Amino acid sequence: MVLATLVPCFAMARKRTKKTVSLITAASADRYELYEGSVYDPDADHDFLVKTFQARRKRRPLTLREDFAGTSKLSALWIQNHGKTKAWAVDLDSEPLRWGYERHLEPLGEVGKRVVQLQENVLEVQTPKVEIVTAFNFSYWIFEQRALMLTYFRQVCAALENDGMFVVDLMGGPDVQQACEESREEESGFTYTWEQETMDAITNHIDCHIHFEFEDGTKMMKAFTYNWRVWGLPELRDIMLEAGFQAVDTFWEGADKHGAGDGIFKKASSAENEATWIAYLVAWK
Ligand SMILES: C[S@@+](CC[C@H](N)C(=O)[O-])C[C@H]1O[C@@H](n2cnc3c(N)ncnc32)[C@H](O)[C@@H]1O
């Protein structure tokens, strides 16, 4: 696991590589460019999806529905990696969809047309049956009631081919249940801060924010805010099974010699409740 100083913050702070983002001040910066430059790099997710599906189903998956797609970056990667792939990218908000279209899809010309962006609610969207549905960066934690989570998982199960796979990521461990703030400087001239407010002990509700600060001292506070419930792994697995999935596998991250996360996720049925951890849950239809 990646153990940070003070109270570690995992959320939105992993699976990234250094990017060049040209910006100088809060006034000139583009918050999606900052987000993609500091938070989200879907390469690891992409490789995990292909490898995990192929290992069980003995074929290369071709169709993906990216729920909570934001800028649709995973979908863009999906269709570039194989000539017969298709993706549906679903998000409620037209702004990141449009940004992602202009940044990631339009430049690809004909290839980019293999991604269908849908500005819709994941609870209601209708798409052709796909082999894989994803809900990454903990976005599905927006559903704070069990009944709503069950409705969502049922919707996903119905949207999958008969041998389809649903993948979510999650974080946990005692440090995820308390307030934390963690910053790091990015090479391209800004500082990224993840702030998580204290978890409500009764509802498990948390409010989280991403802030950016620039070398000239200007700040973009609350560039992104997330209001979530912290869900436990066993309860999510139980809801997936109740929603109709046949089996749910947990993929746990290994550690390097310094105890930091090594980015390699392996199937596990038991694990130590480290201070902070992340995992994938893979539900099979
Ligand atoms: C944390 S962002 C995730 C973006 C992207 N998947 C990533 O990992 O970087 C969450 C996204 O979920 C979208 N969202 C929230 N509730 C939704 C819903 N019910 N249906 C579809 N999209 C939703 C928001 O508009 C936002 O773009």
The ligand as a Tripos MOL2 file, in Angstrom:
@<TRIPOS>MOLECULE
LIG
   27    29     1     0     0
SMALL
NO_CHARGES

@<TRIPOS>ATOM
      1 C1        -15.2920   11.2050   -9.3710 C.3       1 LIG1
      2 S1        -15.9260   11.6450  -10.9810 S.3       1 LIG1
      3 C2        -15.2580   10.2800  -11.8430 C.3       1 LIG1
      4 C3        -14.7690   10.5780  -13.1940 C.3       1 LIG1
      5 C4        -13.9630    9.4390  -13.8230 C.3       1 LIG1
      6 N1        -14.6740    8.1670  -13.8220 N.3       1 LIG1
      7 C5        -12.6560    9.2670  -13.1200 C.2       1 LIG1
      8 O1        -12.4180    8.2370  -12.5360 O.co2     1 LIG1
      9 O2        -11.8410   10.1670  -13.1600 O.co2     1 LIG1
     10 C6        -17.6290   11.2680  -10.7560 C.3       1 LIG1
     11 C7        -18.5020   11.5230  -11.9670 C.3       1 LIG1
     12 O3        -19.7430   10.8710  -11.7320 O.3       1 LIG1
     13 C8        -20.7750   11.6460  -12.3230 C.3       1 LIG1
     14 N2        -22.0500   11.2160  -11.7230 N.ar      1 LIG1
     15 C9        -22.4760   11.3870  -10.4470 C.ar      1 LIG1
     16 N3        -23.6780   10.8020  -10.2610 N.ar      1 LIG1
     17 C10       -24.0220   10.2210  -11.4450 C.ar      1 LIG1
     18 C11       -25.1430    9.4500  -11.8730 C.ar      1 LIG1
     19 N4        -26.1390    9.1560  -11.0440 N.pl3     1 LIG1
     20 N5        -25.1590    9.0290  -13.1550 N.ar      1 LIG1
     21 C12       -24.1320    9.3240  -13.9940 C.ar      1 LIG1
     22 N6        -23.0430   10.0390  -13.6290 N.ar      1 LIG1
     23 C13       -22.9870   10.4930  -12.3730 C.ar      1 LIG1
     24 C14       -20.3600   13.0710  -12.0580 C.3       1 LIG1
     25 O4        -20.9570   13.9780  -12.9700 O.3       1 LIG1
     26 C15       -18.8290   12.9760  -12.2130 C.3       1 LIG1
     27 O5        -18.4250   13.3310  -13.5130 O.3       1 LIG1
@<TRIPOS>BOND
     1     1     2 1
     2     2     3 1
     3     2    10 1
     4     3     4 1
     5     4     5 1
     6     5     6 1
     7     5     7 1
     8     7     8 2
     9     7     9 1
    10    10    11 1
    11    11    12 1
    12    11    26 1
    13    12    13 1
    14    13    14 1
    15    13    24 1
    16    14    15 ar
    17    14    23 ar
    18    15    16 ar
    19    16    17 ar
    20    17    18 ar
    21    17    23 ar
    22    18    19 1
    23    18    20 ar
    24    20    21 ar
    25    21    22 ar
    26    22    23 ar
    27    24    25 1
    28    24    26 1
    29    26    27 1
@<TRIPOS>SUBSTRUCTURE
     1 LIG1         1 GROUP 0 **** ****
